[in-house]
């Protein structure tokens, strides 16, 4: 989970900022903390970004474990990223890029997103998946809610909601905007941020060009009413982000590697908030007062096995469902009982 946390700046950053303030002329720098805090509580330098972010995007590096980084990331972070890429099928048993991995490396996206784009070709819905991914890049700033028009803004947003989850709500916003020929007035009337939509349009245009370079055929879903191909395409990239509703129906637990007792929740902004489908996948986890899933899609557990049979097993998912295997003796007794009934 990536989280945006408030932390003290480093001493180097503090000095650099004071230099910015004095760029025009001489002056004084007043720091809003004590001299003792400056020398004893602040780190000397800011931790390099490569040591505190997801490393799965190192997919373009051939031998990442021996690569000479200027600031080497933690070994465990590298191993975790390599495990993710292996699970996605981007790496083989020797840690080398597969054919799928080379195609994924053509996209400047998280591997989860690029895998979904490439797999959408299999389900003939590349156009829709690219539109959804473009909207996901700006998903937190699509709608706005003026204080004096909260009721109208909420109503407009509700009109965009579609069954299946937040991905289809974003797709609906995009398709309606395209139908208006990218109208600014339409955005204003529907409380949609025009700048965010323009950004999504730019991203989508770039992805279309990259699809041609990666030899991914652009096809539109032949049956617009059938959401399953799109859902399966997204699951192919985000199967690691699957979660199952808890027994009491108030929270979720990760389907794989979920810590006992650790729960995650649907974000209140989601269209599936309080709907609580049994199985979902999420785009991201955010940490505020709780661990929240954002951009949720309803799924079926069998799609996880179809997308990643090496990652999930049927028995594993059955145990999460609460299904228990019948003991062998009971199975034999049941079989005998059925035969007796048949004879009778």
Steps between C-alpha positions, in 0.01 A plus 500: 500500500628844408422772751550876502628581847602828661865473610764756606709636214873435495766755598618512137145577384461772765821670391399475133164663572658787688717558193188530285355762731819706475536475126387857425692676778661460840280425801442281804363144523268431796447128560182385676684250718782510753870489426517177703232344277689610187823328612354195678157417354543567127679256273807639328372419150166408344457127439534444121169431329621165364535377859142584596285421194370193319781348291284290269559762229862381472365259241726650229823405684642163393686398819350719770674325791846586359409839355724781627246739653627835625291440812443124528148417621442253781548139394160396638329770292672369187404140579138604558491684165651201319242269659222727372647503148538120506138460611392726213689282253748774410800296624592135450659262752844648426385856570513590129234695313243284325336595172209638704746691720664664198161616376410628847828696512382706202245673724615763755242369746485282809538139380151422633354752254712397201411133558129591495541686169682212331257239637200704382598404145405143591150614600452746209448807718826696474325832431296483820791387718725779370224753575462366855876506564523856367227604741667315788804727460281797599237311703534706818425830325225418249211648700475821698246596766440873556385587850195687373394221259573180689157347432520561123860375484413179686200441277706554183764259625238238587368518143836372375499190724480171314471139627826317547697762688696822476692404185176503302394829654824655372448335161149646485633850575757465224257367238242771572768769473620356166138508372491876568819546295704575813278788607611733779139607566399138552767466769376816671137384495587156641753614764786327318849655500581594140875514563499144637305374200742672264786331682327161466456570128873572460589181687262297287646639175846399618381150593343453157835579340682264736252222422597525135868480595437197724286341226183498709188503282251773586154345514176609658276268703258348243229474768497826702250353747736217594744625762671166565777539234600836650486361853717202406752730329535714815520189719788368286714788623358557847440146625741570787261773620207268564306519825222292655216632716534398863251273673326792669478705181661814639853477359721308259810285519760461227454172314874431497753564775245679714619537856264341758287769656605766247197643322456742212193703410326644194561874473185710564539666158456165321176412321518163679514656846237326718421266208775266624531240221647168606817521288675814371828621357632848570726744317682630806509495879515829690564550868305769685297416810475144359643304211268579211467341156445750218356436154326170567371243253274205579639164383445126520763283674530262204639789293798514735586138422452563127731805512766351728472121550855498639413765761163376625366150554136395512541348846649828623206705374251240625645532849445876484143434389454281807459181299646196671606176338286205598702231684568192288292267723207738480538515122483118483199493734330766289576301186354182656195691618442635151531154351253360756255774419543424133432128561195581710 
